[in-house]
Amino acid sequence: MRVAMIVLIAVLGGCSTVPTNYRPAMPLAPGEYSHQPFDQVLQAHVRDGVVDYPAILNDRRFAQYLDHLDRVDPNSLPKDDRLALWINTYNAYAIKGILDGYSPGTWVGRYRYFIGRTYRVGGAALNLYDLERDILIAQFHDPRMHFAIVCASASCPRLQPRAYTGAELNQQLDQGAREFINDPARNRFDRANRVAYLSKVFDWFTEDFEVQAGSLQRYIARYVSDPVLAQELATVPYRIEFLDYDWSLNGPLPRR
């Protein structure tokens, strides 16, 4: 999760509320469900990762997409379509949380934003924390999703101006991984002193990346654009230091 608050969760008795079955009250017929409304919203209101929250608040297509999320059965979809659905769901409801006045800017705010607030999917309620931990991580085992989901904060991956789709998913996830890892605002590499300054995302989810590549360095090496640096990261030990996480909002707040 985007929050280093395991102790707080334990104290407050946090537990998973992820459903195993979904029963939408008004299910969409096959072929009716589409990411197009969300795709149109993102194309219209996201520029270079900056989210225009005031504009999304007034865009009816966003409300339409959230309605569709509550009317689709995720378990009825093929795997790639299902993963695309859950990534889009996370991003859409991360936006919705901001529009509803929640914020991950403080410790208490992060609890309310990620855990205390629930959202509707397929007739069931779940929060962002459980969606990430018990669905995206536990069910799909693809660390690239960490570069696709966006928790409305400046140090998160940049929100892409397109929705994810099953047909393009592998290409979209690869592109997101390369963009995030090669972004000097999020990761920096001091080759002279062999120090890697990495996003806290790599600290919070080290195990996910190690399982895929054997080590965090080797995972990062897969996506680094500089071939010489990639070879070094794959073979030469670097000291790793994790950068502070900037929880400030990734766009202007809507006026109320």
N, C-alpha and C positions, 0 to 999 in steps of 0.2 A: 504494500500500500504506500501511498505518498506521504504517510505520516509515521514518524518514529514515536509511537505512543502505545507500545505493547503493554507497558505497566499500567497505564491509564485504562486500557481496555479491560485488563484483568480485574482491576479494582472495581470498575463499574459493571462487571459481569457481562461484558460483551460476548455474544455467541452468534453463530451463523444462523441466518434466517433464509438461506437459499432454498427455494422449493425444488422438488424433484419432478413434479408434474405441473403443467400449466393448463388452466381452464378459463380462457377468455370468455367474458359474458356475451360479447358480440363478436365472435371470431370472423376474421377476414376470410373470404373465399380464396382458394388457390389462385395465385396470380395477381391478387389485389394488393398484397403487401409490396411496398417499394421503398427504397431509400431515396427516391428522387426528391421528395420535399425537403429532406435534410440536406441533400446535395445542393439544392438550389439556395437554401439558406446560407450554407457555408461559402458558396461561390460569391454570394452577394455581400456578405458581411464579415469575411475574414481576409485580412491582407497581411502577408508576411508574419503570420502567427498572431497578429493583433486582432482581438475579437471585439466587434462593435455591438456590445450588449444592448445599448438603447435601441438600435435598429432591430435586433432579433426580438426584443420584447414586443415590438409592434408588427412583427411579420407573422401573418396567420399561418403560413406554411409550417412554422415551427410547432405551433399547437397541433396542427394536423398530424405531424410526424409523431409527436408524443402520444396522440390518440391511437395511431397505428401500432405503436409499441405495446400498448395495453391490449391490443386485439389480435396479436400474432402468437402462435405457439412456437417458441424457439426450438423445441425438441422435434418439430416436424421438418426442420431444414437440414440439408446436407452439411457436413462438417465445416467447409470453408464459408458457406453462407451463414452458418450459425456463429462462427467466430467474427465475421464481419458485422453481423447483427449486434453481438455483445460489445464490440469496440464502439460502434456507433451509439449504442445505448448508453455506455459510460460517458462518452463525450457529450451527448445530448443532455443527459441529466446533470452532468457537471455544469453545463451552461444554465440549466433550469434552476439549480441550487443558487447560483449567483442572482438570477432574476427574481428569486423568491426572498432575497435578502440575507442569505447565508454567505459565509466567507471562510476560507481556510487560512486567513491571515494571522490568527492567534491560536494558542493551544486549545482553548475552549471552543473557538470557532471551528477548528479542524475536527474536533469530536462531533460537533453538531452537523457539520457539512458532510463528513464521510460516513458517520455511524448513526447519528440521531435522526437524520432525514431519510425517509424511504420514498421509493418511486414505484410506479406501476409498470409491470411487464407481464404480458400474457395472463392478466387477471390476478397476478400475485404481486406482493410488495417485497422489495429488497433495497438495501442501501449500497452505496458505492464501495464501501470497504469489502463487503461480502461478494459483490460482483467481481471485484478484482481478485481477491484471494481465493474464493471457493469456486469461481466459474472460470475466469480468464487464465489464472495460473494453474489451478488444480486440474482443470478438464482439458486444456489445450497444450500445455507444456511448450509454448513457443515464446521465448524471451523477447522476440521482436515486438510483441504487443506492448511492452513497456515504453516503446518509443512512439506508440500510436495513440495511447490513451492520455488525455490531457486534463489535469485537475485545476484548470483556470489560474495557474500561477506562472510567474515569469520564468522560473527555472524548469518548468515542465517542458517536454517536447513542444515544438510549435504545433498549434492546431492546423491541420491541413485544410485547404479550401475545397476539399472534395470528401464525400462520404466514402466509406470502404464498401467494397462489393466482393462477393465470393469469386466472381470471374477474374478479378484483378488483384486478389488479396496478396498473393505471394510477391508480386511486383511492388505493390504499395508498401508492404511491410519491409521489404529490402530497401526501398527508397527512404523510408522513414528512419531505418537504422543508420544508413550511411549519412543522412542529413544530420541526425542528432550527434553521432560520434565525431563527425568532422566539423562541428560547429564550435569555434574557439570560445564562444560565450559559455559553453557548457562543458567542454573538455579541452585541455591543453597538454602538450607534451614537450618537456624540456629534454631534448636529446643529449645535450652536452653533459647534463648531470644525471641523466636517466631517471627522470621523475615524471610520472603521469598524474596530472591534476584532473580528477574525474568528477563527474556529476554524482550527487548523493544517490541517484537512482541505482548506480552500480554498487553502492554500499548497502542499500536496503535490500537488494535482490541478488547479491553476489552468488548465492547458491544456484539460482536459475541459470545464470550465465556459465558457471563452472560445470554444471551437468551437461551442457551442450558442447563445451569446447575443452574441458579439462582444467582450464584456468581462466580467470577474468581477462588477463592480458591476451591470451590466444583468441578469446571471443572478440575482443575489440579489434584485434589485428585483421580479422576477416573483413572488416568494413572500412578500415582506414584507407584513405585515398592515396597517400604517399606510399609507394611500394617499398622504399627503403625503411621507412618507419614501421610499416606493417611487418616486414621481416624481422626487425629488431624486437618488436613487441611479442612476436611468436617464439623468439629464441633467447632473448637476453632479459634477465630480470630487471625490472624497473621498480623504484620505490613508488608506491601509490599513496597519494593524498587526496582526500575527498573535499570538494568545494562546499562552502556554505550554500544552503538552499534559499533562494529568494521567493518568499510566499506572496509577494505583492501581485495584484491582479494583472492578468494579461490583456487588459483592455479597459476602456472607460466604463464606469458604473452607470446603469440606467438611472435616470432622474425619477424621483418619487414625489 
